[in-house]
Amino acid sequence: MSKKFKFKLNGMEFTLPMKYLKNKDWNGNPIPAEINITQGAGSSLCKQYVKKKFPNVVVSVSSNSFSMGNSVDVYISDELGAEVDSHIIEDVKSFGSQFVYGKFNGMIDMYESKESGAITESGTKVTGNVKYLHVSNRPKFCSLPDVVKMLKDMMAGQYCYGKVSLEKAIENVKGYGATEGNINKALKLI
């Protein structure tokens, strides 16, 4: 038995682990197949979407679960950590928002639910179960593009401690949690 399944949505093919395909109710009775987009599935779909639609950008995702909800965080930049065109960010937000089941209304201090989800090209219902989606036009902290950006910015004097040497910049990014692997790769891109 395959541990993953494929489906088409918005003209693109996506792959998810079988645990997101529901075909039984809580009592074990058969139901029409439904794809349950939790924060893990939502982050995976957003990453697959960006890689297919915008292959020249770098994307990192993370998902979190917390009391009363969950979230998906998507970070997009170029390979050197620079921002990308805002239309890319808006496109990814639009794609990901179909899996978000509401929004927080600060005027009444309440999360307001809405209908979420989609239908695959084969007719399978896709249910959105993501509470919050954040799409950021910057690299994920201490990712390779972020390390490149930090090193360049530190040497250019854009941090509070003024211009520093490459050696001092490397020491600083290590202090922030950057890995040796990302630092070595970043040095090749500078």
Phi and psi restraints in degrees (value plus and minus 20) as a CYANA .aco file:
   2 SER   PHI     -88.0   -48.0
   2 SER   PSI     121.8   161.8
   3 LYS   PHI    -111.9   -71.9
   3 LYS   PSI     -22.8    17.2
   4 LYS   PHI    -154.9  -114.9
   4 LYS   PSI     138.3   178.3
   5 PHE   PHI    -152.5  -112.5
   5 PHE   PSI     136.9   176.9
   6 LYS   PHI    -136.9   -96.9
   6 LYS   PSI     130.0   170.0
   7 PHE   PHI    -174.5  -134.5
   7 PHE   PSI     138.7   178.7
   8 LYS   PHI    -128.1   -88.1
   8 LYS   PSI     113.2   153.2
   9 LEU   PHI    -163.4  -123.4
   9 LEU   PSI     112.4   152.4
  10 ASN   PHI      34.9    74.9
  10 ASN   PSI      13.7    53.7
  11 GLY   PHI      59.1    99.1
  11 GLY   PSI     -13.9    26.1
  12 MET   PHI    -141.0  -101.0
  12 MET   PSI     130.8   170.8
  13 GLU   PHI    -114.9   -74.9
  13 GLU   PSI     113.5   153.5
  14 PHE   PHI    -143.8  -103.8
  14 PHE   PSI     135.8   175.8
  15 THR   PHI    -147.7  -107.7
  15 THR   PSI     114.7   154.7
  16 LEU   PHI    -157.9  -117.9
  16 LEU   PSI     136.5   176.5
  17 PRO   PHI     -83.5   -43.5
  17 PRO   PSI     130.9   170.9
  18 MET   PHI     -78.2   -38.2
  18 MET   PSI     -44.9    -4.9
  19 LYS   PHI     -82.0   -42.0
  19 LYS   PSI     -37.4     2.6
  20 TYR   PHI    -110.3   -70.3
  20 TYR   PSI     -24.9    15.1
  21 LEU   PHI    -119.3   -79.3
  21 LEU   PSI      92.5   132.5
  22 LYS   PHI    -121.1   -81.1
  22 LYS   PSI     107.5   147.5
  23 ASN   PHI    -153.7  -113.7
  23 ASN   PSI      -7.1    32.9
  24 LYS   PHI    -158.8  -118.8
  24 LYS   PSI     127.3   167.3
  25 ASP   PHI    -103.3   -63.3
  25 ASP   PSI    -194.6  -154.6
  26 TRP   PHI     -83.5   -43.5
  26 TRP   PSI     -41.7    -1.7
  27 ASN   PHI    -113.2   -73.2
  27 ASN   PSI     -19.2    20.8
  28 GLY   PHI      68.0   108.0
  28 GLY   PSI     -13.6    26.4
  29 ASN   PHI    -101.2   -61.2
  29 ASN   PSI     122.0   162.0
  30 PRO   PHI     -82.8   -42.8
  30 PRO   PSI     120.0   160.0
  31 ILE   PHI    -154.6  -114.6
  31 ILE   PSI     143.4   183.4
  32 PRO   PHI     -80.0   -40.0
  32 PRO   PSI     120.7   160.7
  33 ALA   PHI     -76.2   -36.2
  33 ALA   PSI     120.9   160.9
  34 GLU   PHI    -165.1  -125.1
  34 GLU   PSI     119.0   159.0
  35 ILE   PHI    -119.3   -79.3
  35 ILE   PSI     101.2   141.2
  36 ASN   PHI    -117.8   -77.8
  36 ASN   PSI      88.5   128.5
  37 ILE   PHI    -112.8   -72.8
  37 ILE   PSI      72.3   112.3
  38 THR   PHI    -105.8   -65.8
  38 THR   PSI    -194.7  -154.7
  39 GLN   PHI     -81.7   -41.7
  39 GLN   PSI     -56.1   -16.1
  40 GLY   PHI     -86.5   -46.5
  40 GLY   PSI     -65.3   -25.3
  41 ALA   PHI     -88.7   -48.7
  41 ALA   PSI     -58.5   -18.5
  42 GLY   PHI     -82.6   -42.6
  42 GLY   PSI     -62.6   -22.6
  43 SER   PHI     -86.7   -46.7
  43 SER   PSI     -59.0   -19.0
  44 SER   PHI     -84.0   -44.0
  44 SER   PSI     -64.3   -24.3
  45 LEU   PHI     -84.5   -44.5
  45 LEU   PSI     -61.3   -21.3
  46 CYS   PHI     -83.4   -43.4
  46 CYS   PSI     -61.0   -21.0
  47 LYS   PHI     -85.7   -45.7
  47 LYS   PSI     -65.4   -25.4
  48 GLN   PHI     -80.8   -40.8
  48 GLN   PSI     -61.0   -21.0
  49 TYR   PHI     -80.9   -40.9
  49 TYR   PSI     -68.9   -28.9
  50 VAL   PHI     -83.5   -43.5
  50 VAL   PSI     -63.8   -23.8
  51 LYS   PHI     -83.0   -43.0
  51 LYS   PSI     -55.3   -15.3
  52 LYS   PHI     -99.8   -59.8
  52 LYS   PSI     -62.2   -22.2
  53 LYS   PHI    -105.3   -65.3
  53 LYS   PSI     -52.2   -12.2
  54 PHE   PHI    -150.4  -110.4
  54 PHE   PSI      51.2    91.2
  55 PRO   PHI     -86.0   -46.0
  55 PRO   PSI     -33.1     6.9
  56 ASN   PHI    -112.8   -72.8
  56 ASN   PSI     -16.6    23.4
  57 VAL   PHI    -129.3   -89.3
  57 VAL   PSI     142.1   182.1
  58 VAL   PHI    -121.0   -81.0
  58 VAL   PSI     112.4   152.4
  59 VAL   PHI    -147.9  -107.9
  59 VAL   PSI     117.4   157.4
  60 SER   PHI    -150.7  -110.7
  60 SER   PSI     125.1   165.1
  61 VAL   PHI    -152.3  -112.3
  61 VAL   PSI     137.8   177.8
  62 SER   PHI    -168.9  -128.9
  62 SER   PSI     138.4   178.4
  63 SER   PHI    -155.4  -115.4
  63 SER   PSI     129.9   169.9
  64 ASN   PHI    -155.0  -115.0
  64 ASN   PSI     128.9   168.9
  65 SER   PHI    -143.5  -103.5
  65 SER   PSI     115.7   155.7
  66 PHE   PHI    -167.4  -127.4
  66 PHE   PSI     152.8   192.8
  67 SER   PHI     -75.5   -35.5
  67 SER   PSI     105.7   145.7
  68 MET   PHI      52.9    92.9
  68 MET   PSI      -3.1    36.9
  69 GLY   PHI     148.9   188.9
  69 GLY   PSI    -185.3  -145.3
  70 ASN   PHI    -177.6  -137.6
  70 ASN   PSI     151.0   191.0
  71 SER   PHI    -171.5  -131.5
  71 SER   PSI     137.3   177.3
  72 VAL   PHI    -142.8  -102.8
  72 VAL   PSI     109.3   149.3
  73 ASP   PHI    -136.9   -96.9
  73 ASP   PSI     107.4   147.4
  74 VAL   PHI    -140.3  -100.3
  74 VAL   PSI     107.6   147.6
  75 TYR   PHI    -136.8   -96.8
  75 TYR   PSI     107.5   147.5
  76 ILE   PHI    -149.2  -109.2
  76 ILE   PSI     113.7   153.7
  77 SER   PHI    -176.2  -136.2
  77 SER   PSI     158.5   198.5
  78 ASP   PHI    -106.1   -66.1
  78 ASP   PSI    -199.5  -159.5
  79 GLU   PHI     -87.8   -47.8
  79 GLU   PSI     -36.4     3.6
  80 LEU   PHI    -120.7   -80.7
  80 LEU   PSI     -12.9    27.1
  81 GLY   PHI      69.0   109.0
  81 GLY   PSI     -15.8    24.2
  82 ALA   PHI     -99.4   -59.4
  82 ALA   PSI     137.7   177.7
  83 GLU   PHI     -85.3   -45.3
  83 GLU   PSI     134.4   174.4
  84 VAL   PHI    -123.6   -83.6
  84 VAL   PSI     153.1   193.1
  85 ASP   PHI     -80.7   -40.7
  85 ASP   PSI     119.4   159.4
  86 SER   PHI     -82.6   -42.6
  86 SER   PSI     -43.7    -3.7
  87 HIS   PHI     -85.4   -45.4
  87 HIS   PSI     -49.2    -9.2
  88 ILE   PHI     -86.8   -46.8
  88 ILE   PSI     -65.0   -25.0
  89 ILE   PHI     -81.6   -41.6
  89 ILE   PSI     -66.3   -26.3
  90 GLU   PHI     -84.5   -44.5
  90 GLU   PSI     -57.3   -17.3
  91 ASP   PHI     -83.5   -43.5
  91 ASP   PSI     -64.2   -24.2
  92 VAL   PHI     -87.8   -47.8
  92 VAL   PSI     -59.5   -19.5
  93 LYS   PHI     -80.3   -40.3
  93 LYS   PSI     -63.1   -23.1
  94 SER   PHI     -82.9   -42.9
  94 SER   PSI     -64.3   -24.3
  95 PHE   PHI     -83.0   -43.0
  95 PHE   PSI     -70.4   -30.4
  96 GLY   PHI     -87.8   -47.8
  96 GLY   PSI     -47.3    -7.3
  97 SER   PHI     -86.1   -46.1
  97 SER   PSI     -39.6     0.4
  98 GLN   PHI     -88.4   -48.4
  98 GLN   PSI     -33.3     6.7
  99 PHE   PHI    -122.2   -82.2
  99 PHE   PSI     -19.8    20.2
 100 VAL   PHI    -113.9   -73.9
 100 VAL   PSI     108.5   148.5
 101 TYR   PHI    -115.5   -75.5
 101 TYR   PSI      -3.7    36.3
 102 GLY   PHI     147.1   187.1
 102 GLY   PSI    -186.3  -146.3
 103 LYS   PHI    -173.6  -133.6
 103 LYS   PSI     137.2   177.2
 104 PHE   PHI    -105.0   -65.0
 104 PHE   PSI     109.3   149.3
 105 ASN   PHI    -125.2   -85.2
 105 ASN   PSI      83.6   123.6
 106 GLY   PHI     -88.4   -48.4
 106 GLY   PSI     -42.0    -2.0
 107 MET   PHI     -86.7   -46.7
 107 MET   PSI     -52.2   -12.2
 108 ILE   PHI    -137.6   -97.6
 108 ILE   PSI     -13.5    26.5
 109 ASP   PHI      33.6    73.6
 109 ASP   PSI      34.2    74.2
 110 MET   PHI    -170.6  -130.6
 110 MET   PSI     124.9   164.9
 111 TYR   PHI    -106.1   -66.1
 111 TYR   PSI     102.7   142.7
 112 GLU   PHI    -122.7   -82.7
 112 GLU   PSI     100.8   140.8
 113 SER   PHI     -98.3   -58.3
 113 SER   PSI     133.2   173.2
 114 LYS   PHI    -162.5  -122.5
 114 LYS   PSI     145.8   185.8
 115 GLU   PHI     -87.8   -47.8
 115 GLU   PSI     112.4   152.4
 116 SER   PHI    -155.5  -115.5
 116 SER   PSI     142.3   182.3
 117 GLY   PHI      96.9   136.9
 117 GLY   PSI    -189.5  -149.5
 118 ALA   PHI    -179.3  -139.3
 118 ALA   PSI    -194.3  -154.3
 119 ILE   PHI    -148.1  -108.1
 119 ILE   PSI     110.5   150.5
 120 THR   PHI     -89.8   -49.8
 120 THR   PSI     148.3   188.3
 121 GLU   PHI     -85.3   -45.3
 121 GLU   PSI     -40.8    -0.8
 122 SER   PHI    -113.0   -73.0
 122 SER   PSI     -17.7    22.3
 123 GLY   PHI      75.6   115.6
 123 GLY   PSI     -14.0    26.0
 124 THR   PHI     -99.2   -59.2
 124 THR   PSI     114.6   154.6
 125 LYS   PHI     -92.5   -52.5
 125 LYS   PSI     116.2   156.2
 126 VAL   PHI    -134.4   -94.4
 126 VAL   PSI      97.8   137.8
 127 THR   PHI    -123.2   -83.2
 127 THR   PSI     104.6   144.6
 128 GLY   PHI    -105.1   -65.1
 128 GLY   PSI     105.2   145.2
 129 ASN   PHI    -148.7  -108.7
 129 ASN   PSI      18.1    58.1
 130 VAL   PHI    -122.9   -82.9
 130 VAL   PSI     109.7   149.7
 131 LYS   PHI    -104.6   -64.6
 131 LYS   PSI     -65.4   -25.4
 132 TYR   PHI    -150.8  -110.8
 132 TYR   PSI     119.2   159.2
 133 LEU   PHI    -145.0  -105.0
 133 LEU   PSI     107.8   147.8
 134 HIS   PHI    -143.3  -103.3
 134 HIS   PSI     104.2   144.2
 135 VAL   PHI    -136.8   -96.8
 135 VAL   PSI      95.7   135.7
 136 SER   PHI    -130.0   -90.0
 136 SER   PSI     117.5   157.5
 137 ASN   PHI    -111.0   -71.0
 137 ASN   PSI      43.1    83.1
 138 ARG   PHI    -186.1  -146.1
 138 ARG   PSI     140.8   180.8
 139 PRO   PHI     -95.7   -55.7
 139 PRO   PSI     136.3   176.3
 140 LYS   PHI     -85.1   -45.1
 140 LYS   PSI     122.2   162.2
 141 PHE   PHI     -75.4   -35.4
 141 PHE   PSI     108.2   148.2
 142 CYS   PHI      46.8    86.8
 142 CYS   PSI      -7.4    32.6
 143 SER   PHI     -94.1   -54.1
 143 SER   PSI     149.6   189.6
 144 LEU   PHI     -74.0   -34.0
 144 LEU   PSI     -70.6   -30.6
 145 PRO   PHI     -81.0   -41.0
 145 PRO   PSI     -54.5   -14.5
 146 ASP   PHI     -89.1   -49.1
 146 ASP   PSI     -58.3   -18.3
 147 VAL   PHI     -84.4   -44.4
 147 VAL   PSI     -62.6   -22.6
 148 VAL   PHI     -77.9   -37.9
 148 VAL   PSI     -69.5   -29.5
 149 LYS   PHI     -82.0   -42.0
 149 LYS   PSI     -65.1   -25.1
 150 MET   PHI     -81.4   -41.4
 150 MET   PSI     -66.6   -26.6
 151 LEU   PHI     -79.9   -39.9
 151 LEU   PSI     -67.7   -27.7
 152 LYS   PHI     -82.4   -42.4
 152 LYS   PSI     -64.6   -24.6
 153 ASP   PHI     -86.8   -46.8
 153 ASP   PSI     -58.0   -18.0
 154 MET   PHI     -85.3   -45.3
 154 MET   PSI     -62.9   -22.9
 155 MET   PHI     -89.7   -49.7
 155 MET   PSI     -43.4    -3.4
 156 ALA   PHI    -108.0   -68.0
 156 ALA   PSI     -24.6    15.4
 157 GLY   PHI      64.1   104.1
 157 GLY   PSI       2.4    42.4
 158 GLN   PHI    -109.5   -69.5
 158 GLN   PSI     -13.4    26.6
 159 TYR   PHI    -126.8   -86.8
 159 TYR   PSI     145.3   185.3
 160 CYS   PHI     -82.7   -42.7
 160 CYS   PSI     -39.9     0.1
 161 TYR   PHI    -114.2   -74.2
 161 TYR   PSI      -5.7    34.3
 162 GLY   PHI      54.6    94.6
 162 GLY   PSI    -191.4  -151.4
 163 LYS   PHI     -84.8   -44.8
 163 LYS   PSI     118.3   158.3
 164 VAL   PHI    -152.3  -112.3
 164 VAL   PSI     142.1   182.1
 165 SER   PHI     -93.1   -53.1
 165 SER   PSI     146.4   186.4
 166 LEU   PHI     -79.7   -39.7
 166 LEU   PSI     -61.8   -21.8
 167 GLU   PHI     -81.0   -41.0
 167 GLU   PSI     -63.6   -23.6
 168 LYS   PHI     -88.2   -48.2
 168 LYS   PSI     -58.2   -18.2
 169 ALA   PHI     -82.6   -42.6
 169 ALA   PSI     -61.3   -21.3
 170 ILE   PHI     -82.0   -42.0
 170 ILE   PSI     -63.4   -23.4
 171 GLU   PHI     -80.4   -40.4
 171 GLU   PSI     -61.8   -21.8
 172 ASN   PHI     -84.5   -44.5
 172 ASN   PSI     -65.6   -25.6
 173 VAL   PHI     -88.5   -48.5
 173 VAL   PSI     -50.0   -10.0
 174 LYS   PHI     -82.4   -42.4
 174 LYS   PSI     -60.4   -20.4
 175 GLY   PHI     -83.6   -43.6
 175 GLY   PSI     -47.5    -7.5
 176 TYR   PHI    -100.7   -60.7
 176 TYR   PSI     -31.6     8.4
 177 GLY   PHI      90.1   130.1
 177 GLY   PSI     -11.1    28.9
 178 ALA   PHI     -87.9   -47.9
 178 ALA   PSI     122.9   162.9
 179 THR   PHI    -103.4   -63.4
 179 THR   PSI     136.9   176.9
 180 GLU   PHI     -78.6   -38.6
 180 GLU   PSI     -60.3   -20.3
 181 GLY   PHI     -79.8   -39.8
 181 GLY   PSI     -67.7   -27.7
 182 ASN   PHI     -87.5   -47.5
 182 ASN   PSI     -54.9   -14.9
 183 ILE   PHI     -85.6   -45.6
 183 ILE   PSI     -65.3   -25.3
 184 ASN   PHI     -83.1   -43.1
 184 ASN   PSI     -60.9   -20.9
 185 LYS   PHI     -87.1   -47.1
 185 LYS   PSI     -59.0   -19.0
 186 ALA   PHI     -83.6   -43.6
 186 ALA   PSI     -57.8   -17.8
 187 LEU   PHI     -81.8   -41.8
 187 LEU   PSI     -50.3   -10.3
 188 LYS   PHI     -93.7   -53.7
 188 LYS   PSI     -42.6    -2.6
 189 LEU   PHI    -114.1   -74.1
 189 LEU   PSI     -31.0     9.0
